[in-house]
Amino acid sequence: MNECSDVLVKIDGSCNGEGDVADDMPAHIWNLLVDYCREQLGIMQGNYHYLLLRNIEF
């Protein structure tokens, strides 16, 4: 059984690539999350997008 923790990711609302795990996460995954926020949630000033990455087994 592969057990992984859920991860809460905080991305700067300006979607410029800054966030709480930007330096810890592989760049291609981080860029995918930032692009998702930009396209689906939009750009906002002074706030953050919070993404919960869940480990779900089917």
C-alpha positions as CSV (number, residue, x, y, z in Angstrom):
1,M,0.0,0.0,0.0
2,N,1.4,3.4,-1.0
3,E,0.5,6.0,1.6
4,C,1.0,9.7,0.9
5,S,-0.2,12.7,2.8
6,D,-2.5,15.3,1.4
7,V,-0.8,18.6,0.5
8,L,-2.2,22.1,0.8
9,V,-0.6,24.4,-1.7
10,K,-0.7,28.2,-1.4
11,I,-0.2,30.1,-4.7
12,D,0.1,33.8,-4.9
13,G,-3.1,35.2,-6.4
14,S,-1.2,37.2,-9.1
15,C,-0.2,33.8,-10.6
16,N,3.3,35.0,-11.1
17,G,4.8,31.7,-9.9
18,E,5.3,32.6,-6.2
19,G,4.0,30.4,-3.4
20,D,4.7,28.5,-0.3
21,V,6.3,25.4,-1.9
22,A,7.6,26.9,-5.2
23,D,11.2,25.9,-4.3
24,D,10.3,22.4,-2.9
25,M,8.1,21.1,-5.7
26,P,9.4,19.9,-9.1
27,A,9.2,22.9,-11.5
28,H,7.0,21.2,-14.1
29,I,4.4,20.3,-11.5
30,W,4.5,23.7,-9.9
31,N,4.1,25.4,-13.3
32,L,1.1,23.2,-14.0
33,L,-0.6,24.3,-10.8
34,V,0.1,28.0,-11.4
35,D,-1.2,27.7,-14.9
36,Y,-4.4,25.9,-13.6
37,C,-5.0,28.8,-11.1
38,R,-4.4,31.4,-13.8
39,E,-6.8,29.7,-16.3
40,Q,-9.5,28.4,-14.0
41,L,-9.5,30.7,-11.0
42,G,-8.2,33.9,-12.4
43,I,-5.7,36.5,-11.2
44,M,-6.4,38.4,-8.0
45,Q,-4.4,40.9,-6.1
46,G,-3.5,40.6,-2.4
47,N,-4.9,37.1,-1.9
48,Y,-3.8,33.5,-2.4
49,H,-5.3,30.5,-4.2
50,Y,-5.3,27.4,-2.0
51,L,-5.2,24.0,-3.7
52,L,-5.7,20.8,-1.7
53,L,-3.9,17.9,-3.5
54,R,-5.5,14.7,-2.3
55,N,-4.1,11.2,-2.3
56,I,-7.2,9.2,-3.3
57,E,-7.1,5.5,-4.2
58,F,-9.8,4.0,-6.4
